[in-house]
Amino acid sequence: MDKNEDWKHKLTAEQYRVAREGGTEPAFSGEHYPRKDNGSYTCVCCGAPLFHARQKYDSGSGWPSYFSPVDEQAVREISDNSHGMTRTETRCAKCDAHLGHVFPDGPAPTGLRYCINSASLDFVAEPEDDDK
């Protein structure tokens, strides 16, 4: 079985379309958009840690938004010239899954908005920690 067939068996049809084929889920439709729980967001394909709830904010865009990934090596950025515009696509650095895009209109401290599809993410809940 080739790798694409492996992904098709592991992922839902929507997860495959978004993460492996570079699709986008409709705004305000993803399960992680309204989530406010403490925890980590991992790649739906390989489980690599990508974002943490402490980095999440409500951008009003309709997709989960983060001002930074868990570390610089977690997310790979590539130029995307599709749909008649130039954007920066974000991919999982470990397995190359499409995550979404990053824009220079986010809050401090980075000024970045990582606009990420819920379908590309899993969530791992963590207990609230008052020291963080």
Secondary structure, DSSP 8 states (H G I E B T S, - for coil): --HHHHHHHHS-HHHIIIIIT-----TT-STTSS---SEEEEETTT--EEEEGGGEE--SSSS-EESS-SSTTTEEEEEE-GGGS-EEEEEETTT--EEEEEES---TTTT-EEEE-GGGEEEEE----TT-
